[in-house]
Amino acid sequence: SCVLGLVVACHYQGIRADDFGRGKGRKAYDIMAADLCSTCHDEFDSGEGSFVKDPFQRKIDLSERFMYCILMTLARRVRQGVLTARDLDMAQRERDS
């Protein structure tokens, strides 16, 4: 998660986003979101958050970094008691439907 001011939930848009609910006119599932400031959000949207030159490797790098941000957000939410196992179960049911 970001510490550069106001943060918003930024839905995963990496190379596996379609596996997590993204589709035409749909964002990935809410559980697949990282708390990011607007600067970091913009870097993921634009692809400027990676210094990798090869376009395909850049997508992999950004996707992996995004997943890391999501995991850090989820871990923080669990520690703070904001997210529980019941919430994760509901997210799984959303994915299965």
Salt bridges, closest charged atoms under 4 A:
ASP18 OD1 - ARG22 NH2 3.10
ASP30 OD1 - HIS11 NE2 2.79
ASP35 OD2 - ARG76 NH2 2.15
ASP35 OD1 - ARG77 NH2 2.63
ASP45 OD2 - HIS41 NE2 3.50
ASP89 OD2 - ARG93 NH2 2.41
